[in-house]
């Protein structure tokens, strides 16, 4: 349920650049990806994209959405995800990033990696 969704951020000890989320609000960022981000604005953009995807997924599972939506199982479009991510960035005081370019860069970094190995949590990502 969207009203009870809380985000939890963790870094994972993994040299490969990765970011993913679970339906219960956990967002995992590999230390390999943290080494690739240019600055705090870029990290905020990545987290906003991941949070936006999760929010849209949770919203789409709600009975109210499924009743009124013409195609409730249609895949999310990047424009839908980007719009909410931009709103979150602006609300938090970060400049709206070029989210399309950022998403593509991360996708290329992820594809360049090896198959997934075991992740080991490092601790909360936002602890600095």
N, C-alpha and C positions, 0 to 999 in steps of 0.2 A: 504494500500500500504506500502510495507516494507521500502521504502525510507523515508516515512514521519512518521514512527513509533517512538514515544517517550515514554520512560518509566516513570511512576509516581509511587512512593512507598508510601504506607500508612500502619500504624499499626491500628489494630482494637481491641477495648476493648472486648475481649472474652477469657475466661480462657482456652478454648479448643484449642489445637494446630491445627492451620489451615494456609494454604497458598493457594492462588488462584489468577487467573488473569482474566481480561476482554479483549475482542478483541481490545479495544482502548488503550492498553498499561498500564493499572493500575494493579499493583501487590499489593495484600493485605496480610499482615502477622498479625496473631493474637498475642496479647501480651502473650497468653498462649504458643505459639510456641517460641517466643523470650526467654521465661524463660527456655525452654528446650535446646536451642542451647548451645554447649559447648564453642564456642569462635567465633571470627570474621571470621576465615577461614571456619567454618561450616556454618555460616550465609551467607557468600559469595557463598558457594556451593549451598545452597538452593535457593538463588536469581538467580544464574546462571542457575540452572535447570528450574526454572519457566520462566525466560526470554527466554531460548532456546525453551521451549515448545511453547511459544507465537510466537516467530519468525518463527518457523516451521509451525504453524497454519496459520499465515498471508501469508507466502510464498506459501503455498499449495492452498490458495484461489486466487492467481494471475492467470489471463488468460494464461499467458505464461507457467506457471507450469502445469496448467490443460491440455494444448495442448500437451506438450511433455511427460508427465508422463504416464507410462504404466497403473498404477492403482492410479489415483489421490485421491481416497477416502480411500485408504488403511490406517489403523491406523499407527501412528508414532511408531517406535520401540524405546525402551529405548536406544539402541546404537546410534541412530541418535541424540536423545536429548543430551545424554552424550557427544558425540563428540564435539558439538558446545559449551556446557557448559564448557568443559575442555579448549577449546580455549579461551573463555571469561575469565576464571579464570587465565590462564597463562598470557594473555594480561594485566590483571589488577594487576599482581604481586602476586597472591595468589597461594598456592600450589594446584595442581589438587587433589581434594578430591576423596575418594572412593564413587563415586556418586551413585552406585548401593546400597551400604549399607546405605547411607544417605537417599535415596528415600524410601527404605524399612522401615527404622526407623520412618520416618515422616508418612508413610502410617499406620503403627501400632499405632502411637500416635493419628492420626486422627480417626482411627476406634475405639479406646478406648473411644472416646468422646461421648457426647449425641447428639441427633439430632440438627441440626442447629437452633440457636436462632438468634435474631436480633443482627447485628453487629453495633457497634458504633465507628466511626473513632476516633483515638487518635491524629493523625497528621502525618506528614511525618516520615517514618521509619528511614531515614538516617539523621535526624536532630541533632544527638548527636555530 
